[in-house]
Amino acid sequence: MDVTTEHPRKVEGPKPGRRVGYAVAILVNAVFLYVVNNLVDWDISWITDDFSRLVWLFNLSLGVTIAVNVIYLFFDPPWFKSLAQIGMLSISLILAVRLWQVFPVEFTGDFPWTGIFRVALVVGIVGVSIGILVELVKLIRIAAGMSQPEA
């Protein structure tokens, strides 16, 4: 007769390697926050004044990303990470669409930078949309008890 005993799972915080990754993400996003808030003042020739119309959305996206990574330092179960990713990706999608609409860049010269930038935005929009779907499926699988515990 085979008897198995279920032991209650010990709730642990993130592993040290993941904590380092979260800390690096906080630092990198803080640098981006500084750059975004100073970009127009730096008078970069291809950045138009319309960029200032999007700064609040960049700040929202980067601020939420920083806040979520601070939470991840202490709490990062798979269900929470998927839920947070859906939120962050949704904000990123809104930002990418607004970038397309406002298009705060103006390239000069013979090289087709405008086309490349637009293609990159489309690729980003498609990629973020796929990411949202993937995280939704993960979250549904977790909720249904179909997901394997994270190693």
C-alpha positions as CSV (number, residue, x, y, z in Angstrom):
1,M,0.0,0.0,0.0
2,D,1.4,3.4,-1.1
3,V,0.7,6.2,1.4
4,T,1.7,9.7,0.5
5,T,1.6,12.5,2.9
6,E,0.8,16.0,1.7
7,H,3.0,18.6,3.4
8,P,1.7,22.2,3.4
9,R,3.7,24.3,1.0
10,K,6.0,26.7,2.7
11,V,5.4,30.2,1.4
12,E,8.7,31.7,0.4
13,G,9.7,34.9,-1.2
14,P,11.4,35.2,-4.5
15,K,14.7,33.4,-5.0
16,P,17.9,35.6,-4.7
17,G,18.6,35.6,-8.5
18,R,15.1,36.8,-9.3
19,R,15.4,39.5,-6.6
20,V,18.6,40.8,-8.4
21,G,16.6,40.8,-11.6
22,Y,13.8,42.8,-10.1
23,A,16.3,45.3,-8.6
24,V,18.0,45.8,-11.9
25,A,14.6,46.3,-13.6
26,I,13.8,49.0,-11.0
27,L,17.1,50.8,-11.7
28,V,16.8,50.6,-15.5
29,N,13.2,51.9,-15.4
30,A,14.2,54.7,-13.1
31,V,16.9,55.7,-15.6
32,F,14.3,55.6,-18.4
33,L,12.0,57.8,-16.2
34,Y,14.7,60.4,-16.0
35,V,15.4,60.2,-19.7
36,V,11.7,60.5,-20.7
37,N,11.2,63.5,-18.5
38,N,14.2,65.3,-19.9
39,L,14.2,64.2,-23.6
40,V,12.4,67.3,-25.0
41,D,14.7,69.6,-23.0
42,W,17.8,68.0,-24.6
43,D,16.7,69.4,-28.0
44,I,17.3,66.1,-30.0
45,S,16.6,67.1,-33.6
46,W,14.3,64.2,-34.4
47,I,12.1,64.4,-31.2
48,T,9.2,66.8,-31.8
49,D,7.5,68.9,-29.1
50,D,4.6,66.5,-29.5
51,F,6.6,64.1,-27.3
52,S,5.6,66.2,-24.3
53,R,2.0,65.1,-24.9
54,L,3.0,61.5,-24.1
55,V,5.3,62.0,-21.1
56,W,2.5,61.4,-18.6
57,L,1.8,58.0,-20.3
58,F,5.5,57.1,-20.3
59,N,5.6,58.1,-16.6
60,L,2.5,55.9,-15.9
61,S,4.0,52.9,-17.6
62,L,7.5,53.3,-16.1
63,G,6.1,54.1,-12.6
64,V,3.8,51.1,-12.6
65,T,6.7,48.9,-13.8
66,I,8.9,50.2,-11.0
67,A,6.1,49.7,-8.4
68,V,5.4,46.1,-9.5
69,N,9.1,45.2,-9.4
70,V,9.3,46.6,-5.9
71,I,6.4,44.3,-5.0
72,Y,8.1,41.4,-6.8
73,L,11.1,41.8,-4.5
74,F,9.0,40.4,-1.7
75,F,6.0,38.7,-3.4
76,D,6.1,37.0,-6.8
77,P,3.8,34.0,-7.0
78,P,3.0,32.9,-10.5
79,W,-0.7,34.0,-10.4
80,F,0.3,37.5,-9.2
81,K,3.1,37.8,-11.8
82,S,0.7,37.0,-14.6
83,L,-1.9,39.4,-13.3
84,A,0.7,42.2,-13.0
85,Q,2.1,41.4,-16.4
86,I,-1.4,41.8,-17.9
87,G,-1.7,45.2,-16.3
88,M,1.8,46.4,-17.3
89,L,1.4,45.0,-20.9
90,S,-2.0,46.7,-21.2
91,I,-0.5,50.1,-20.3
92,S,2.4,49.4,-22.8
93,L,-0.2,48.6,-25.5
94,I,-2.0,51.9,-24.9
95,L,1.4,53.7,-25.0
96,A,2.4,52.1,-28.3
97,V,-0.9,53.0,-29.9
98,R,-0.6,56.6,-28.7
99,L,2.9,56.7,-30.0
100,W,1.5,55.6,-33.4
101,Q,-1.2,58.3,-33.2
102,V,0.9,61.2,-32.0
103,F,4.1,60.1,-33.8
104,P,6.4,62.5,-31.9
105,V,9.4,62.0,-34.2
106,E,10.4,63.7,-37.4
107,F,13.3,62.2,-39.3
108,T,15.2,63.9,-42.1
109,G,17.5,62.6,-44.8
110,D,17.4,59.9,-47.3
111,F,17.3,56.9,-45.0
112,P,13.7,55.6,-44.3
113,W,13.8,56.0,-40.5
114,T,10.1,57.0,-40.4
115,G,9.1,53.7,-42.0
116,I,11.4,51.7,-39.8
117,F,10.0,53.4,-36.7
118,R,6.4,52.7,-37.8
119,V,7.2,49.1,-38.5
120,A,8.9,48.8,-35.1
121,L,5.8,50.2,-33.5
122,V,3.6,47.7,-35.3
123,V,5.8,44.9,-34.3
124,G,5.7,46.2,-30.7
125,I,1.9,46.4,-30.7
126,V,1.6,42.9,-32.1
127,G,4.1,41.5,-29.6
128,V,2.5,43.2,-26.6
129,S,-0.9,42.0,-27.7
130,I,0.4,38.4,-27.9
131,G,2.1,38.9,-24.5
132,I,-1.3,39.8,-23.0
133,L,-2.9,36.7,-24.5
134,V,-0.1,34.5,-23.2
135,E,-0.4,35.9,-19.7
136,L,-4.2,35.5,-19.8
137,V,-3.8,31.8,-20.7
138,K,-1.2,31.4,-17.9
139,L,-3.6,33.0,-15.4
140,I,-6.5,30.9,-16.5
141,R,-4.4,27.7,-16.2
142,I,-3.2,28.8,-12.8
143,A,-6.7,29.5,-11.7
144,A,-7.9,26.1,-13.0
145,G,-5.0,24.3,-11.2
146,M,-3.4,23.2,-14.4
147,S,-0.1,25.0,-14.0
148,Q,3.0,23.4,-12.6
149,P,4.5,25.0,-9.5
150,E,7.4,27.3,-10.2
151,A,10.8,25.8,-9.5
